[in-house]
Amino acid sequence: MSHGKQYFNALKKAPKKPVSIEEAVKFVKANAGAKFDETVDVYFHLGKELTKGDTAVRGVVKLPNGSGKKVKVAVFAGGDAAEAARAAGADYVGLADLVEKVQKEGWCDFDVAIATVEAMKEVRKCARVLGPRGLMPNPKTGTVTDDTATAVKEAHGGKVDFRMDKTGNLAVVAGKRSFSEEALVQNIKAVVAAVQAHKPASVKGVFIKSATIASTMGVGVPVIASADAE
């Protein structure tokens, strides 16, 4: 990705040492130069040693001010659970037909997949397609549930899943550049708290090794995001 003059000017001014979330948000908003409404993300480095076994970090966060993103939700369910999902505004609802579409076409035109407990017997057939894309329903993220209406509303209302990658890094959406500073700060603090809450019991000392806030095309700003002691 090539960068323009504004990016490099911002890079020269960007804080080199971690600053408060409030200060970072102010800088990111003031120095984002794209013509579109950029997404603001929080990037964490947790350490590659956490990628093995039960220390892998995965969870959800409810952004108090939403993500600003139009989220497409697919619900794998039948009967009353399917009707409840439709009434709640799910974008796609079905079971055998959706499973077949995923298996045969590799269809993944959605951001969140929700399934009832019973439906998971069929949805597991899609693991090879959904798993690598982070779309497989999971009880830990509240996406395997018989209360499909609540799950759909939460997905549309700002509930964001996060999952650490193989290198020990984690990226979480925190909102849009057009959000007010206060709204972004609230969302980012919610993200940091959610990640901290998933610190494995076996991890001693520093959990969040570093954290950075950046807009889609903007400069990353390091932030103070860990209360751990060395």
Secondary structure in CASP SS format (residue, H / E / C, confidence):
PFRMAT SS
TARGET T0000
AUTHOR 0000-0000-0000
METHOD secondary structure of the structure
MODEL  1
M C 1.00
S C 1.00
H C 1.00
G C 1.00
K H 1.00
Q H 1.00
Y H 1.00
F H 1.00
N H 1.00
A H 1.00
L H 1.00
K H 1.00
K H 1.00
A C 1.00
P C 1.00
K C 1.00
K C 1.00
P C 1.00
V E 1.00
S C 1.00
I H 1.00
E H 1.00
E H 1.00
A H 1.00
V H 1.00
K H 1.00
F H 1.00
V H 1.00
K H 1.00
A H 1.00
N H 1.00
A C 1.00
G C 1.00
A C 1.00
K C 1.00
F C 1.00
D C 1.00
E C 1.00
T E 1.00
V E 1.00
D E 1.00
V E 1.00
Y E 1.00
F E 1.00
H E 1.00
L C 1.00
G C 1.00
K H 1.00
E H 1.00
L H 1.00
T H 1.00
K C 1.00
G H 1.00
D H 1.00
T H 1.00
A C 1.00
V C 1.00
R E 1.00
G E 1.00
V E 1.00
V E 1.00
K E 1.00
L C 1.00
P C 1.00
N C 1.00
G C 1.00
S C 1.00
G C 1.00
K C 1.00
K C 1.00
V C 1.00
K C 1.00
V E 1.00
A E 1.00
V E 1.00
F E 1.00
A C 1.00
G C 1.00
G H 1.00
D H 1.00
A H 1.00
A H 1.00
E H 1.00
A H 1.00
A H 1.00
R H 1.00
A H 1.00
A H 1.00
G C 1.00
A C 1.00
D C 1.00
Y E 1.00
V E 1.00
G E 1.00
L C 1.00
A H 1.00
D H 1.00
L H 1.00
V H 1.00
E H 1.00
K H 1.00
V H 1.00
Q H 1.00
K H 1.00
E H 1.00
G C 1.00
W C 1.00
C C 1.00
D C 1.00
F C 1.00
D C 1.00
V E 1.00
A E 1.00
I E 1.00
A E 1.00
T C 1.00
V C 1.00
E C 1.00
A C 1.00
M H 1.00
K H 1.00
E H 1.00
V H 1.00
R H 1.00
K H 1.00
C H 1.00
A H 1.00
R H 1.00
V H 1.00
L H 1.00
G H 1.00
P H 1.00
R H 1.00
G C 1.00
L C 1.00
M C 1.00
P C 1.00
N C 1.00
P H 1.00
K H 1.00
T H 1.00
G C 1.00
T C 1.00
V E 1.00
T C 1.00
D C 1.00
D C 1.00
T H 1.00
A H 1.00
T H 1.00
A H 1.00
V H 1.00
K H 1.00
E H 1.00
A H 1.00
H H 1.00
G C 1.00
G C 1.00
K E 1.00
V E 1.00
D E 1.00
F E 1.00
R E 1.00
M C 1.00
D C 1.00
K C 1.00
T C 1.00
G C 1.00
N E 1.00
L E 1.00
A E 1.00
V E 1.00
V E 1.00
A E 1.00
G E 1.00
K E 1.00
R C 1.00
S C 1.00
F C 1.00
S C 1.00
E H 1.00
E H 1.00
A H 1.00
L H 1.00
V H 1.00
Q H 1.00
N H 1.00
I H 1.00
K H 1.00
A H 1.00
V H 1.00
V H 1.00
A H 1.00
A H 1.00
V H 1.00
Q H 1.00
A H 1.00
H C 1.00
K C 1.00
P C 1.00
A C 1.00
S C 1.00
V C 1.00
K C 1.00
G C 1.00
V C 1.00
F C 1.00
I C 1.00
K C 1.00
S E 1.00
A E 1.00
T E 1.00
I E 1.00
A E 1.00
S E 1.00
T C 1.00
M C 1.00
G C 1.00
V C 1.00
G C 1.00
V E 1.00
P E 1.00
V E 1.00
I C 1.00
A C 1.00
S C 1.00
A C 1.00
D C 1.00
A C 1.00
E C 1.00
END
